[in-house]
């Protein structure tokens, strides 16, 4: 018994050590909203962030001291557990400023909104969103931006210099692209791309804000926050009316550009930046997304036109098409009111956007859902089987896929893609079932569950401070599992279950 316990502790020590580093990083990032609050004259909020910084820094340092030692290689299971543990612990610590501000009804609500931000979902339980302090709004959107790129990716960029096991943590956060020869350089390249777009996107939205009459200071902050949410396909906004607040076609157009770009694989970004623009037309994910988004848009717009929901083409595009692309990229910006989905779009139009939310954007991007790569692989696998049935008996039928380079479609690709798709569908049904069990109608439950597990953020009105606690917990788990694509969370449960059994 003693030997088993010592073995378990020995395996856990590097997990605690690297989790401590991630927590220290989050404590450091809290200085941004703290300084925002100071500049805005929000001294109470600044004090809340000082308290949270102290708690988070103390937690991180305690983990480093208790699990002390130098950076070392990790087993696959350990790398996965670092990611899953880090996200849970960061959720609890990052919620402290929310709760202290008094704008959340309970600590559970505060943790819900943190997980929603980190997973770039965008569902909210905050009360009186229109009067949130600037410091809190900065923290909400910063969490979304950090979560889109990945908090472990940021830790690999800044705090972990060189580690053979870095790739195991990197993959655990739902990423597998290799822009450069090693993972640390790749993580830094991802942040370089994101920071570059941050400057361009904030400037563009600042200009759009000035054009619609926002004061310069508010236009800048709104531009910064909306860009963070758009690029990270997160859907948070500083106003309860979301994108409707701006009443601007220009603002909507700029956000569409950036959340479409944000939903693309970082490999594709790097290829384009390196001058290989043909990759856009060859990449399986880009082609799949173009096909599915156009088919679903045709389906949706045809149904909305048939129902005479909107009086003209402009309204049809600004409400229907915008919502479809917002859902398909898993951004979750809302250009119509929540209950309109159920009252005006039911049933076929609502089904179209639900499918779009489940499909999602690209793998290794800030988007959620199945991912276009897996949808494309599933289609290619079906086509290969049909060709094989039609071909002569001894013919060898091969199917190629292009993901940065040409690959032969193999059983392992199909198996991996279908496993994740099946897990997403099962999770969606479980979350919808729990929601419906509390009296919500089935269309609303299915829609909201797709939004949660696909990390989208569109809502038909289910997500609200008064929803049952068990539904809130279920949504937190759904967002967490969906963002980390199951394996890291399954490994966490397996790791501790195995240790407990021993």
C-alpha distance (Angstrom), angle and dihedral (degrees) to the residues before:
residue distance angle dihedral
X1 . . .
X2 3.83 . .
X3 3.80 92.1 .
X4 3.83 91.7 50.9
X5 3.80 91.3 49.6
X6 3.80 91.7 49.7
X7 3.81 90.2 49.9
X8 3.80 91.5 50.2
X9 3.82 92.2 48.5
X10 3.79 90.8 47.7
X11 3.80 90.3 53.9
X12 3.81 91.9 45.6
X13 3.83 96.8 51.0
X14 3.84 96.7 77.2
X15 3.81 88.8 44.5
X16 3.79 91.1 55.6
X17 3.81 91.1 43.7
X18 3.80 95.7 55.6
X19 3.80 92.2 39.0
X20 3.80 86.5 56.1
X21 3.81 89.9 54.5
X22 3.80 91.6 52.8
X23 3.82 90.5 48.9
X24 3.82 90.8 50.6
X25 3.78 88.7 52.1
X26 3.82 91.0 53.5
X27 3.81 89.7 48.9
X28 3.80 88.0 54.3
X29 3.80 93.8 49.7
X30 3.81 89.9 54.9
X31 3.80 87.2 73.1
X32 3.82 88.4 75.3
X33 3.84 95.9 62.8
X34 3.82 88.8 37.0
X35 3.83 90.8 58.3
X36 3.80 90.1 42.7
X37 3.80 89.5 55.4
X38 3.82 91.5 47.7
X39 3.82 92.7 51.1
X40 3.84 90.5 46.1
X41 3.82 90.9 51.0
X42 3.82 92.9 -116.4
X43 3.79 96.5 141.9
X44 3.81 95.2 165.9
X45 3.81 90.7 53.9
X46 3.81 90.4 45.9
X47 3.81 89.2 54.3
X48 3.82 89.9 49.8
X49 3.79 90.1 54.5
X50 3.81 92.1 46.9
X51 3.80 88.0 54.7
X52 3.80 91.7 48.1
X53 3.82 91.9 46.9
X54 3.80 89.6 52.8
X55 3.81 93.5 49.3
X56 3.82 94.0 45.2
X57 3.82 94.1 44.8
X58 3.82 91.3 47.8
X59 3.81 90.4 49.9
X60 3.79 92.6 49.0
X61 3.81 93.6 46.9
X62 3.79 91.5 46.7
X63 3.82 90.1 54.1
X64 3.80 91.2 48.8
X65 3.81 91.9 49.7
X66 3.80 96.7 42.9
X67 3.79 93.4 44.0
X68 3.78 93.0 32.6
X69 3.70 126.4 164.0
X70 3.73 137.2 98.5
X71 3.76 126.3 -69.1
X72 3.79 110.6 -72.0
X73 3.77 140.7 174.6
X74 3.79 118.0 -80.4
X75 3.76 133.2 -145.2
X76 3.80 116.6 -122.7
X77 3.80 91.5 -104.4
X78 3.80 91.9 49.9
X79 3.79 93.4 50.5
X80 3.80 90.7 51.2
X81 3.81 92.6 47.4
X82 3.83 91.0 50.9
X83 3.80 89.2 58.6
X84 3.81 96.2 45.3
X85 3.83 93.2 45.2
X86 3.80 92.8 45.5
X87 3.79 92.7 54.2
X88 3.81 93.0 50.1
X89 3.80 94.9 45.7
X90 3.80 93.0 44.6
X91 3.82 89.3 50.2
X92 3.81 90.8 56.3
X93 3.82 95.5 44.7
X94 3.82 97.8 41.0
X95 3.82 89.4 53.2
X96 3.82 92.2 63.7
X97 3.85 96.4 84.8
X98 3.80 89.6 46.1
X99 3.78 92.8 53.9
X100 3.82 94.8 43.0
X101 3.82 90.2 53.0
X102 3.81 90.9 65.9
X103 3.82 94.1 -131.5
X104 3.81 93.8 110.0
X105 3.79 122.1 68.8
X106 3.80 95.8 -140.2
X107 3.78 141.8 0.0
X108 3.80 88.1 -104.1
X109 3.81 89.4 58.4
X110 3.81 90.0 49.7
X111 3.81 91.8 50.6
X112 3.82 89.7 47.1
X113 3.80 90.8 57.1
X114 3.81 92.3 45.8
X115 3.81 91.9 52.0
X116 3.81 88.9 45.1
X117 3.81 88.9 53.6
X118 3.81 97.7 43.8
X119 3.81 91.9 47.8
X120 3.84 89.3 46.3
X121 3.79 89.7 -122.7
X122 3.80 101.4 131.0
X123 3.81 102.0 -152.5
X124 3.82 110.1 138.4
X125 3.79 139.9 -159.1
X126 3.81 95.9 179.6
X127 3.78 116.9 131.7
X128 3.82 121.3 -133.4
X129 3.80 94.6 6.8
X130 3.81 91.7 175.3
X131 3.81 91.2 66.8
X132 3.79 101.5 42.3
X133 3.83 114.9 137.2
X134 3.81 116.2 -106.4
X135 3.81 91.4 -115.7
X136 3.81 91.9 58.0
X137 3.79 92.7 44.6
X138 3.80 89.7 51.0
X139 3.83 89.6 52.9
X140 3.82 92.6 48.3
X141 3.78 93.3 53.8
X142 3.79 95.4 38.2
X143 3.82 89.4 55.4
X144 3.80 89.2 52.3
X145 3.79 91.7 50.2
X146 3.81 93.1 46.6
X147 3.79 91.6 46.8
X148 3.80 92.5 50.2
X149 3.78 93.0 58.4
X150 3.82 91.5 32.9
X151 3.79 130.1 -103.2
X152 3.80 90.9 -125.9
X153 3.82 89.6 49.1
X154 3.82 87.5 55.2
X155 3.80 90.9 48.6
X156 3.81 90.1 50.9
X157 3.81 88.7 50.9
X158 3.80 97.3 50.4
X159 3.79 114.1 15.7
X160 3.78 108.1 29.6
X161 3.78 112.1 62.6
X162 3.77 104.9 -176.3
X163 3.77 127.8 -8.2
X164 3.79 130.6 158.3
X165 3.81 89.2 -149.2
X166 3.81 93.7 53.4
X167 3.79 92.0 99.3
X168 3.81 90.0 58.7
X169 3.81 90.9 58.0
X170 3.80 90.9 42.1
X171 3.81 93.0 54.9
X172 3.81 90.5 44.9
X173 3.80 89.0 64.8
X174 3.80 91.4 60.3
X175 3.81 97.5 -95.6
X176 3.78 132.5 114.2
X177 3.80 107.1 159.1
X178 3.80 118.4 125.6
X179 3.80 108.2 -157.5
X180 3.80 91.3 167.4
X181 3.83 133.7 21.6
X182 3.83 96.3 -87.9
X183 3.78 134.9 36.4
X184 3.81 97.0 -119.1
X185 3.83 91.2 55.4
X186 3.81 90.0 45.3
X187 3.81 91.6 52.5
X188 3.80 90.4 51.0
X189 3.82 90.7 47.8
X190 3.81 90.0 53.2
X191 3.79 90.5 53.2
X192 3.81 91.3 45.6
X193 3.82 89.6 55.4
X194 3.82 91.5 46.6
X195 3.81 94.6 47.8
X196 3.79 91.5 49.2
X197 3.78 91.3 52.5
X198 3.81 89.2 45.0
X199 3.80 90.7 62.6
X200 3.80 94.1 45.0
X201 3.81 95.3 42.2
X202 3.78 95.8 46.7
X203 3.81 90.9 49.7
X204 3.82 91.7 49.6
X205 3.80 94.1 48.5
X206 3.81 91.8 42.5
X207 3.81 87.7 56.5
X208 3.80 91.0 46.9
X209 3.82 89.7 50.2
X210 3.80 91.8 51.6
X211 3.80 89.5 48.1
X212 3.81 91.7 57.8
X213 3.81 93.4 47.1
X214 3.81 105.9 -96.8
X215 3.82 114.5 149.8
X216 3.83 111.4 -102.2
X217 3.81 95.0 -107.9
X218 3.79 94.4 47.2
X219 3.79 91.4 42.3
X220 3.81 90.0 55.7
X221 3.81 95.3 47.7
X222 3.79 93.2 44.3
X223 3.80 89.9 47.1
X224 3.81 91.5 50.9
X225 3.81 94.2 46.0
X226 3.80 96.3 43.7
X227 3.80 90.8 47.9
X228 3.81 91.6 51.4
X229 3.79 89.5 52.1
X230 3.81 94.0 43.3
X231 3.81 96.8 47.2
X232 3.80 91.3 45.4
X233 3.83 90.5 44.7
X234 3.80 85.3 -125.4
X235 3.80 106.1 134.6
X236 3.82 98.5 -147.8
X237 3.81 115.3 142.6
X238 3.81 132.2 -178.8
X239 3.82 92.5 -123.0
X240 3.81 130.4 59.9
X241 3.81 91.1 -126.9
X242 3.80 89.0 60.3
X243 3.83 111.6 -159.1
X244 3.83 91.5 -10.2
X245 3.82 87.1 72.0
X246 3.81 92.0 73.3
X247 3.85 97.0 51.0
X248 3.78 87.4 -156.2
X249 3.79 131.1 132.0
X250 3.82 88.0 -164.3
X251 3.80 92.2 56.1
X252 3.80 91.2 48.0
X253 3.81 91.5 48.5
X254 3.82 93.3 52.2
X255 3.80 92.2 48.2
X256 3.83 91.2 50.3
X257 3.80 90.1 55.2
X258 3.79 93.6 52.2
X259 3.78 99.7 42.1
X260 3.81 89.6 48.5
X261 3.80 89.3 52.1
X262 3.80 90.8 43.9
X263 3.80 91.7 55.2
X264 3.83 92.1 60.1
X265 3.79 123.8 100.0
X266 3.82 113.6 -97.3
X267 3.81 87.8 -128.5
X268 3.79 88.1 62.3
X269 3.80 91.2 48.2
X270 3.80 90.4 51.5
X271 3.81 92.7 47.5
X272 3.82 91.3 51.9
X273 3.81 91.5 45.5
X274 3.80 88.4 50.6
X275 3.80 90.4 55.2
X276 3.81 100.6 -100.8
X277 3.80 98.2 124.0
X278 3.81 92.5 158.1
X279 3.80 86.9 74.9
X280 3.82 88.7 78.4
X281 3.81 90.6 66.1
X282 3.81 96.3 39.0
X283 3.80 102.3 42.2
X284 3.82 112.5 105.8
X285 3.79 93.5 -141.3
X286 3.80 95.8 48.6
X287 3.82 91.8 48.1
X288 3.82 92.9 44.9
X289 3.80 92.5 49.2
X290 3.81 91.2 48.8
X291 3.81 91.3 51.5
X292 3.82 97.6 44.6
X293 3.80 94.6 43.1
X294 3.80 92.7 50.7
X295 3.81 93.8 45.6
X296 3.80 92.4 47.6
X297 3.81 91.6 44.7
X298 3.81 90.7 52.9
X299 3.81 89.7 48.5
X300 3.80 92.9 48.1
X301 3.80 98.1 43.6
X302 3.81 92.4 45.8
X303 3.81 90.9 52.9
X304 3.82 94.5 45.1
X305 3.81 90.0 48.7
X306 3.80 90.1 49.3
X307 3.81 90.8 51.1
X308 3.84 91.2 46.9
X309 3.80 89.7 -132.6
X310 3.81 94.0 150.8
X311 3.81 126.3 38.4
X312 3.83 99.9 -139.3
X313 3.80 143.9 16.5
X314 3.81 94.0 -101.0
X315 3.81 92.1 56.7
X316 3.80 90.1 44.1
X317 3.81 90.9 55.4
X318 3.81 96.8 40.8
X319 3.81 93.9 48.4
X320 3.80 105.5 24.6
X321 3.80 106.3 31.8
X322 3.81 93.6 36.4
X323 3.81 91.2 53.2
X324 3.82 91.7 46.4
X325 3.82 93.7 52.6
X326 3.80 91.0 41.0
X327 3.81 88.5 54.7
X328 3.82 96.3 41.7
X329 3.81 92.6 52.1
X330 3.85 86.7 44.0
X331 3.81 90.1 -123.9
X332 3.78 98.6 128.6
X333 3.81 100.7 -154.6
X334 3.80 107.3 158.8
X335 3.80 121.8 -138.6
X336 3.82 93.0 172.0
X337 3.80 136.2 39.6
X338 3.80 119.7 -83.0
X339 3.80 100.8 -113.3
X340 3.79 92.0 49.1
X341 3.81 88.1 78.6
X342 3.81 90.8 63.2
X343 3.79 100.2 31.3
X344 3.82 98.9 44.0
X345 3.82 108.6 18.5
X346 3.82 102.0 46.3
X347 2.99 126.7 153.6
X348 3.85 119.6 -1.7
X349 3.80 98.6 17.2
X350 3.80 89.5 49.4
X351 3.81 89.8 49.8
X352 3.82 90.9 52.6
X353 3.79 93.3 55.7
X354 3.82 91.9 43.0
X355 3.82 89.4 55.8
X356 3.81 89.6 47.0
X357 3.83 91.0 53.3
X358 3.81 91.8 50.6
X359 3.83 93.3 47.6
X360 3.81 92.3 52.4
X361 3.81 129.0 172.1
X362 3.79 133.9 -64.6
X363 3.80 128.7 -37.0
X364 3.82 115.8 -108.2
X365 3.81 90.2 25.0
X366 3.79 132.3 101.2
X367 3.83 90.4 -92.7
X368 3.81 128.5 100.2
X369 3.80 136.3 -152.5
X370 3.82 128.9 75.2
X371 3.82 88.9 -41.8
X372 3.80 125.3 -125.0
X373 3.81 91.2 -103.4
X374 3.82 91.9 64.0
X375 3.81 93.5 43.0
X376 3.81 88.9 50.9
X377 3.80 92.9 47.8
X378 3.80 91.0 49.7
X379 3.81 90.4 52.0
X380 3.81 91.8 46.9
X381 3.82 90.4 49.6
X382 3.81 91.8 52.7
X383 3.80 90.8 47.7
X384 3.81 90.9 49.6
X385 3.79 91.2 52.6
X386 3.81 92.5 49.3
X387 3.82 90.7 49.1
X388 3.80 90.2 48.2
X389 3.81 91.5 53.3
X390 3.80 91.8 49.4
X391 3.81 95.8 43.9
X392 3.83 125.1 87.5
X393 3.79 112.9 -82.4
X394 3.81 96.2 -105.2
X395 3.79 96.3 41.2
X396 3.80 118.3 118.5
X397 3.80 109.1 -135.3
X398 3.80 116.7 -160.8
X399 3.78 130.2 -179.0
X400 3.79 123.6 -158.4
X401 3.79 128.4 -149.4
X402 3.79 126.4 -168.8
X403 3.80 117.6 -144.2
X404 3.77 103.5 155.3
X405 3.81 87.1 -44.2
X406 3.79 136.2 26.5
X407 3.80 114.5 -85.2
X408 3.78 133.9 177.9
X409 3.79 111.0 -117.9
X410 3.79 106.4 -114.4
X411 3.78 134.1 -175.6
X412 3.80 90.7 -105.7
X413 3.83 90.7 59.3
X414 3.79 91.8 50.2
X415 3.80 93.6 44.3
X416 3.81 92.9 50.3
X417 3.82 93.0 47.3
X418 3.80 95.5 46.6
X419 3.81 92.3 45.9
X420 3.81 91.7 58.8
X421 3.82 92.8 42.6
X422 3.81 91.6 51.6
X423 3.82 91.2 47.1
X424 3.80 90.8 50.8
X425 3.81 91.9 50.1
X426 3.81 92.0 48.2
X427 3.81 91.5 47.9
X428 3.80 90.3 48.2
X429 3.80 91.6 52.4
X430 3.82 93.1 46.6
X431 3.82 93.1 49.7
X432 3.82 90.6 45.3
X433 3.80 90.1 48.3
X434 3.80 92.9 53.0
X435 3.81 89.8 47.8
X436 3.81 93.3 49.2
X437 3.82 91.1 46.5
X438 3.81 88.4 66.4
X439 3.80 92.8 58.5
X440 3.81 102.8 -90.5
X441 3.79 113.9 139.4
X442 3.81 115.1 -102.1
X443 3.85 98.3 -114.5
X444 3.82 90.3 52.6
X445 3.81 92.0 45.2
X446 3.82 93.1 50.3
X447 3.80 92.8 45.8
X448 3.81 95.6 47.4
X449 3.82 93.0 43.8
X450 3.82 90.4 52.5
X451 3.79 88.6 50.9
X452 3.82 92.4 50.7
X453 3.82 100.9 44.5
X454 3.83 91.8 38.8
X455 3.84 89.6 51.3
X456 3.81 90.7 -125.0
X457 3.81 111.4 130.2
X458 3.80 102.2 -148.9
X459 3.79 108.6 134.9
X460 3.78 135.9 -164.5
X461 3.82 91.5 -162.6
X462 3.81 102.6 -80.6
X463 3.81 95.3 108.5
X464 3.80 105.2 77.0
X465 3.84 137.1 130.3
X466 3.81 90.4 -100.3
X467 3.81 96.4 57.6
X468 3.85 114.2 117.4
X469 3.82 117.3 -84.6
X470 3.81 93.0 -121.4
X471 3.82 90.5 54.9
X472 3.82 89.4 51.2
X473 3.81 91.2 51.0
X474 3.81 90.5 46.5
X475 3.80 90.7 52.5
X476 3.82 91.3 48.4
X477 3.81 89.9 53.2
X478 3.81 90.8 44.6
X479 3.80 93.0 51.8
X480 3.82 91.7 45.5
X481 3.81 94.5 48.5
X482 3.81 92.4 44.3
X483 3.81 94.9 49.6
X484 3.81 95.3 47.2
X485 3.82 91.0 40.7
X486 3.80 94.7 -123.8
X487 3.81 103.0 -84.8
X488 3.82 98.6 88.8
X489 3.83 91.1 47.2
X490 3.81 93.1 46.2
X491 3.82 89.2 49.4
X492 3.82 90.5 51.0
X493 3.80 92.1 53.4
X494 3.80 91.3 44.1
X495 3.80 92.7 48.4
X496 3.80 94.9 54.6
X497 3.80 94.3 37.6
X498 3.78 89.9 53.7
X499 3.79 91.1 47.8
X500 3.80 92.2 48.3
X501 3.80 92.6 49.1
X502 3.80 91.3 51.3
